[in-house]
Structures are given as structure tokens and as C-alpha cells.
Amino acid sequence: MTYSPKQIAEFLNVSTTTLRRYEEQGLIPDVPRTESNHRYYTKLHFQAFITVRALLQGYEIPIVYEVMRKIKARDINTALWLINEQQYEMEKEKKRVEKILTMVKNADFTIHEKVKDNMSIGEVAAIARVNTSAIRHWENEGLIRSKRDKNSGYRIFSVTELRKILLISSLRKTIYYIENMRELLEELDTQNLEKIEQAYTLALGNLNEKLQIQFAGIADLSNYINMLKTIKFINRVGGGD
């Protein structure tokens, strides 16, 4: 069975231009043409497009593109390890959010050996796992405050400010608006943690939802790989390889 670009575009609710872009980026198998030079797609192409769209729901664009290119090159193991690495990063993020929630609630930073009374911007950035530019941005927005070292003039941050930085860094993908984040920081200052716990619950819920979306993409990816293996087997038996 074959499909026109329009048929697949309508099924996936995308434009034919989008399909062409995926093709030009090398994400799908080579596309055959009719005698009149019109492109057409097979079931394999259809599944490849479905896989791209499904993976894009749960993974970053560069990862999806690299995975699909590896599969096209029949480097399936490398593609699967790339996906596996993303699953591992999700698990790390979940553990980090849970750990920071405990630290923020209990104001207990003794579990992190690098925490001390006065820390440089580089030190707090390393603890929070963010870029120093992000910390400068949050300070410019009035979310955090630093002091200046009397001798060097460099920024120094207290444990209290580190606590805020950890909260911002772990919730920035959930709390999109500066004003909302400012309200949470005010709750932190007054030790009113109910809204903060709600925010972390939402953040963990988002991670759970993203994990399910990622596994749905993996299911489509598995179908695509199985189709490729089946076609390769048929070609081999039929003398096509």
C-alpha cells in the first residue's frame, strides 16, 4: 500500500512541508518516485513519520533527529542507547526534584558537602546545576540577592539565597511566570510551605506525564524498528540483499 504526502499530512495533522523537512533532514528512509516523478510513501515511511511525531512529544528535537538518522543508517543500537540516556536523565531529574523538596522543607543542606556560609556564584551554580548566567538573570529579576565580598568585590551567596536558587532551578520548567515564582519565594521566606509543596507535586506530576509520553514514543519506535527488520529479512530471503 502506498500513500501520498497529503494523506499522511492529514493523518498526522501536519503540513506536507513538515513531511518534506523530515525527509530533507534524513529522518526517514529514501523516498521512491513514480514514473511521472511524484514522490510516494510506503507503510514503512508512514511508520517513520508516526515515530518522529511521537518522539517529538517527549524528547528534544536534536535527540529525535539523531535517533532517526541513526536508525536510517541501520545503527539501531546507538539510537536505542541515545533514548536510554534520556530515560536516565529523566530519572535523575525526578530524584533531584524530590531531594530539593526535602532540603527546602527541612532547611537541611548538610547532606550537600559543598554548602557553606558564603559561596561564590560558581559554587552555588554547581550545587544547583545551572549556569551562572541563569543566577545573574534571577538576581536581575529580583528573585535572589547576593552580597559583595569586601576584598574581591565578587558576588557571594548565603545558604538562604542558595535555598531560593534551588527552588527556582527545580521548578523553572513548571512555574513559567516570574510573578508566580516570586510569590513562592515569599512563601519560602515565611516558612509557609503549602504552596511550595503543591508546586513540587505539580513538577513531579509533569515528569510522570512526560515519562508516559516518552514510553509511548518508544512503542512507536519499536514498531518502526521491527518493520525495518522484517523488510530486511524479506529482502534477504528473496535475494534482495
C-alpha positions in Angstrom: 0.0 0.0 0.0 1.2 3.5 -0.8 0.3 6.9 0.5 0.5 10.4 -0.9 2.2 13.2 1.1 -1.3 14.8 1.6 -2.7 11.6 3.1 0.0 11.3 5.7 0.0 15.0 6.4 -3.7 14.9 7.1 -3.4 11.8 9.3 -0.7 13.4 11.4 -2.2 16.9 11.3 0.9 18.5 9.9 1.7 20.2 6.6 3.3 18.5 3.7 6.1 21.0 4.1 6.8 19.4 7.5 7.0 16.0 5.9 9.4 17.3 3.3 11.5 18.8 6.0 11.8 15.5 7.8 12.8 13.9 4.6 15.4 16.5 3.8 16.8 16.1 7.3 17.4 12.4 6.7 14.9 11.2 9.3 13.0 8.7 7.1 14.0 6.1 4.5 14.8 7.2 1.0 11.5 8.1 -0.8 10.7 6.5 -4.2 9.1 8.3 -7.0 6.5 7.3 -9.7 7.3 7.3 -13.4 5.9 10.8 -13.5 8.4 11.8 -10.8 5.9 12.2 -7.9 7.1 11.0 -4.5 5.0 8.4 -2.7 5.3 6.8 0.7 5.1 3.2 1.8 3.9 1.7 5.2 7.5 2.0 6.4 7.6 5.7 5.6 4.2 6.1 7.3 5.5 4.5 10.5 8.7 6.5 10.3 6.7 9.7 10.3 4.5 8.5 13.1 7.6 7.7 15.1 9.1 11.2 14.6 5.9 12.9 15.7 5.6 10.6 18.7 9.2 11.1 19.9 9.0 14.9 19.5 6.3 14.9 22.1 8.7 13.7 24.8 12.2 14.4 23.6 14.2 17.4 22.5 14.4 17.9 18.7 18.2 17.3 18.4 17.8 13.9 20.1 14.9 12.8 18.0 16.7 13.8 14.8 19.9 12.0 15.8 17.9 8.9 16.8 16.0 8.8 13.4 19.2 9.3 11.4 21.0 6.5 13.3 18.1 4.2 12.5 18.1 5.2 8.9 21.8 4.3 8.8 20.9 0.9 10.4 22.8 1.9 13.6 19.9 0.8 15.8 21.9 0.1 18.9 23.3 3.6 19.0 19.8 5.0 18.6 18.5 2.9 21.4 21.3 3.9 23.7 20.5 7.6 23.0 16.9 7.0 24.1 18.1 5.1 27.1 20.3 8.0 28.1 17.3 10.3 28.0 15.4 8.0 30.3 18.3 8.0 32.7 18.3 11.8 32.7 14.6 11.9 33.5 15.2 9.6 36.5 18.0 11.9 37.7 15.7 14.9 37.4 13.0 13.2 39.4 15.4 12.3 42.2 16.8 15.8 42.1 13.3 17.4 42.5 12.5 15.1 45.3 15.8 15.8 47.1 15.5 19.5 46.7 11.9 19.5 48.1 13.2 17.7 51.2 16.1 20.2 51.5 13.8 23.2 51.1 11.2 21.9 53.5 13.7 21.0 56.2 16.2 23.7 55.5 18.8 20.9 55.8 21.7 21.4 53.5 24.2 19.3 55.5 23.6 16.5 53.0 25.5 18.5 50.4 29.2 18.7 51.3 29.9 21.8 49.3 27.4 24.0 51.1 28.9 26.7 53.4 28.0 30.1 54.8 29.3 32.2 51.9 29.5 30.8 48.4 30.6 32.2 45.1 28.3 32.3 42.1 30.2 29.4 40.6 29.8 27.3 43.7 26.0 27.9 44.0 25.7 27.3 40.3 27.4 23.9 40.6 25.2 22.9 43.6 22.0 23.9 41.8 23.3 22.5 38.4 22.6 25.7 36.5 24.6 28.2 34.5 26.0 31.3 36.3 24.1 33.4 33.7 20.8 32.0 35.0 21.7 33.1 38.5 22.6 36.6 37.3 19.3 36.7 35.4 17.3 35.7 38.5 19.2 38.3 40.6 18.4 41.0 37.9 14.7 40.0 38.2 14.8 40.5 42.0 14.3 36.8 42.8 17.5 36.4 44.7 20.1 38.7 46.3 23.9 38.5 46.7 26.4 40.4 48.7 29.8 41.5 47.6 33.0 40.2 49.1 34.8 43.1 50.8 38.2 42.0 49.4 37.5 40.7 45.9 34.2 42.5 45.1 32.8 39.2 43.8 29.2 38.1 44.4 28.7 35.8 47.5 25.6 34.0 48.3 24.2 32.8 51.7 22.6 29.5 52.4 19.2 31.3 52.5 19.8 32.5 48.9 21.0 29.1 47.8 17.7 27.7 49.1 15.9 30.1 46.8 18.2 29.2 43.9 17.5 25.5 44.4 13.8 26.2 44.4 13.9 28.3 41.2 16.1 25.8 39.4 14.0 22.8 40.2 10.6 24.5 39.4 11.5 26.7 36.4 10.1 24.2 34.0 6.8 24.2 35.9 6.4 27.8 37.1 6.6 29.9 34.0 5.9 33.4 35.2 8.3 35.5 37.3 5.5 36.8 39.5 4.3 33.3 40.4 7.9 32.4 41.2 8.2 35.5 43.4 5.1 34.5 45.3 6.6 31.1 46.0 9.8 32.6 47.3 7.8 34.8 49.6 6.1 31.7 50.9 9.6 30.2 51.4 10.7 33.3 53.4 7.7 33.0 55.7 8.0 29.2 56.0 4.6 28.7 54.6 5.3 25.6 52.6 1.9 24.5 51.5 2.0 26.2 48.1 5.6 25.2 47.6 4.7 21.5 48.2 1.8 21.9 45.7 4.3 23.3 43.1 6.6 20.4 43.6 3.7 17.9 43.4 2.9 19.6 40.0 6.5 19.3 38.9 6.7 15.6 39.8 3.3 15.1 38.0 4.7 16.8 34.9 7.7 14.5 35.0 5.4 11.4 35.3 3.3 12.6 32.4 6.4 13.2 30.3 7.7 9.8 31.1 4.5 8.2 29.9 4.7 10.3 26.7 8.3 9.1 26.2 7.3 5.5 26.5 4.5 6.0 24.0 7.1 7.3 21.6 9.3 4.3 22.4 6.4 2.0 21.5 6.2 3.6 18.0 9.9 3.5 17.7 9.9 -0.3 18.4 7.2 -0.8 15.7 9.3 1.1 13.2 12.5 -0.9 14.1 10.5 -4.2 13.8 9.2 -3.1 10.4 12.8 -2.4 9.2 13.9 -5.8 10.5 11.0 -7.6 8.8 11.7 -5.8 5.4 15.4 -6.7 5.7 14.6 -10.3 6.4 12.2 -10.5 3.4 14.7 -8.9 1.1 17.4 -11.4 2.3 15.2 -14.4 1.8 14.0 -13.1 -1.6 17.6 -12.3 -2.6 17.2 -8.6 -2.3 20.3 -8.2 -0.2 
